[in-house]
C-alpha cells in the first residue's frame, strides 16, 4: 500500500495543476515543491490535511477567489467539515471551493453542498481521482475551455446556436477538471490531426 503522505503529495500536486489550468494563480513554491519540502511542511502542520489548504485568486480578477480544502477524516465525510469550509469561505469572501475527501460524502453532506449553492459553489473530488492528472494521459486529447468572447465568435463563425453543438456531461472527468458549468464550451484538439478541433457544449 502506498504511503499516505506520498499519496497526499500527488493529490495536492494535481490540485495545483488543476488550479493553473483554470486560470488561477499558483505560486512557484507550490508548483515546484518537491516531496521532501512537502513532507516537512505537512509535519509542521501537525499532519493535518486541512491545514494544507490552498487559497488563491484568478489571474484576471483578484476578487474571484477559490479554496482547495483537504478533509482530515478518513471515513465518510459528514456535515462538520463542510460547516468548517463554509465558515472559512465566509470569513475570506470566497465563493468557490474544491473539497478533497478521502472517502465518499454522506447523504447529509451532499444535501449541504446543494443547499450552500449558489452562495458557495463546492466541488467534491476523492483524493484517488487526483493522484494522476488525467489531462496528461496519452489517450486524452488536449482540451481548451473557451472564453465568453471565443464562444461568441465560434457560434457566429459556424452560424449555429449553442444547442446545436455536441454535448458533454458535467460528470465527465475532463469537464470536472476544468470546473466547467452549463453554458461553457470547450474545444478538443485531436492529436493525430492537430489542426482539427471538436467543440463540445457542456
C-alpha positions in Angstrom: 0.0 0.0 0.0 1.2 3.5 -0.9 2.5 5.8 1.9 -0.4 8.1 2.8 1.9 11.2 2.8 3.2 10.3 -0.7 -0.4 9.9 -1.8 -1.4 13.2 -0.4 1.6 14.9 -2.1 0.5 13.6 -5.5 -3.1 14.7 -4.8 -2.0 18.2 -3.8 0.3 18.5 -6.8 -2.6 17.7 -9.2 -4.7 20.3 -7.4 -2.1 22.9 -8.1 -2.0 21.9 -11.8 -5.8 22.0 -11.9 -5.9 25.5 -10.5 -3.4 26.7 -13.0 -5.4 25.1 -15.9 -8.4 27.0 -14.6 -6.6 30.3 -14.7 -5.8 30.7 -11.0 -2.5 31.9 -9.6 -0.3 29.2 -8.3 3.0 30.3 -6.6 6.3 28.9 -7.8 6.8 27.4 -4.4 3.7 25.3 -4.6 4.2 24.5 -8.3 7.8 23.3 -7.9 7.6 21.9 -4.3 9.3 18.5 -4.1 8.3 15.6 -1.9 10.9 16.4 0.9 9.7 20.0 1.1 6.1 18.9 1.1 6.7 16.3 3.8 8.4 18.9 6.0 5.5 21.4 5.6 3.0 18.6 6.3 4.8 17.7 9.6 4.9 21.4 10.5 1.1 21.4 10.1 0.9 18.6 12.7 -0.1 16.2 9.8 -3.5 17.8 9.4 -4.6 17.9 5.8 -7.0 20.8 6.5 -4.0 23.0 7.4 -2.5 22.4 3.9 -5.4 24.1 2.2 -4.7 26.3 -0.8 -6.4 29.7 -1.2 -5.7 31.8 -4.4 -7.4 34.1 -6.8 -7.9 34.2 -10.6 -5.3 35.8 -12.8 -7.9 38.0 -14.5 -9.8 39.0 -11.3 -8.3 39.2 -7.8 -11.8 39.1 -6.3 -12.5 35.7 -7.9 -11.1 33.5 -5.1 -11.1 29.7 -4.7 -10.1 27.4 -1.8 -8.9 23.8 -2.1 -9.9 22.2 1.2 -8.5 18.9 2.2 -10.6 16.9 4.7 -8.8 15.1 7.6 -11.4 12.4 8.1 -10.6 9.0 6.6 -14.1 7.7 6.9 -17.1 9.1 5.2 -17.2 12.9 5.2 -20.2 14.3 7.1 -21.5 17.8 7.6 -18.9 19.1 10.1 -16.0 19.6 7.6 -18.5 21.3 5.2 -19.5 23.7 8.0 -15.9 24.5 8.7 -15.3 25.1 5.0 -18.2 27.4 4.5 -17.2 29.4 7.6 -13.8 29.8 6.2 -15.3 30.9 2.8 -17.5 33.4 4.6 -14.6 34.8 6.6 -12.3 35.2 3.5 -15.1 36.2 1.0 -14.5 33.1 -1.2 -17.4 31.9 -3.4 -15.9 28.7 -4.9 -14.2 25.7 -3.3 -12.8 22.3 -4.2 -13.4 19.8 -1.4 -11.0 16.9 -1.4 -12.1 13.9 0.7 -10.5 10.6 1.4 -13.9 8.8 1.2 -17.4 9.5 -0.1 -19.8 12.0 1.3 -22.7 11.1 3.5 -26.2 11.9 2.1 -26.4 14.8 4.6 -23.1 16.3 3.3 -24.3 16.0 -0.3 -27.5 17.9 0.6 -25.4 20.5 2.5 -23.4 21.2 -0.7 -26.6 21.7 -2.7 -28.1 24.0 0.0 -24.9 26.1 0.0 -25.3 27.0 -3.7 -25.3 29.5 -5.3 -23.7 31.5 -2.5 -21.0 28.9 -2.1 -20.1 26.6 -5.0 -18.4 23.5 -3.7 -17.0 20.8 -6.0 -16.1 17.4 -4.4 -13.2 15.2 -5.5 -12.0 12.0 -4.0 -8.2 12.1 -3.4 -8.0 8.9 -5.5 -9.3 10.9 -8.5 -6.4 13.3 -8.2 -3.4 11.0 -7.8 -2.9 11.4 -11.6 -3.5 14.4 -13.8 -5.9 12.9 -16.4 -5.3 15.7 -18.9 -1.7 14.5 -19.2 -2.7 10.9 -20.2 -1.6 10.0 -23.7 -5.2 8.9 -24.6 -6.8 12.2 -23.5 -6.7 14.9 -26.3 -5.9 18.5 -25.3 -9.0 20.3 -24.1 -9.2 24.1 -24.2 -12.1 25.9 -22.4 -13.3 28.9 -24.4 -13.8 32.4 -23.0 -17.2 34.2 -23.5 -15.7 36.1 -26.4 -14.3 33.0 -28.1 -17.6 31.2 -27.6 -19.5 34.1 -29.2 -17.0 34.1 -32.2 -17.4 30.3 -32.6 -21.2 30.4 -32.8 -21.0 33.3 -35.2 -18.4 31.6 -37.4 -20.5 28.5 -37.8 -23.8 30.3 -37.7 -25.2 28.0 -35.1 -26.9 28.1 -31.7 -25.5 26.5 -28.5 -28.0 23.6 -28.6 -26.6 22.5 -32.0 -23.1 21.7 -30.5 -22.3 18.2 -29.3 -23.0 17.9 -25.6 -20.7 16.7 -22.8 -22.0 15.6 -19.4 -20.9 17.6 -16.3 -19.7 14.4 -14.7 -17.1 13.9 -17.5 -13.6 13.8 -15.8 -12.2 16.5 -18.1 -15.2 18.7 -17.6 -14.8 18.3 -13.8 -11.1 19.0 -14.0 -11.7 22.4 -15.6 -14.7 23.1 -13.4 -17.0 23.8 -16.4 -20.6 24.6 -15.8 -23.7 24.7 -18.0 -23.3 27.1 -20.9 -19.5 26.6 -21.2 -17.8 25.4 -24.4 -14.5 23.6 -24.8 -12.5 22.6 -27.8 -10.9 19.2 -28.1 -7.8 19.2 -30.2 -7.2 15.8 -31.8 -3.6 14.5 -31.5 -3.2 12.9 -35.0 -4.7 15.9 -36.8 -3.6 18.8 -34.7 -5.4 21.5 -36.8 -8.8 19.9 -36.3 -10.9 20.7 -33.3 -14.2 19.3 -32.0 -16.3 21.7 -29.9 -18.5 20.5 -27.0 -21.3 22.3 -25.2 -21.4 21.5 -21.5 
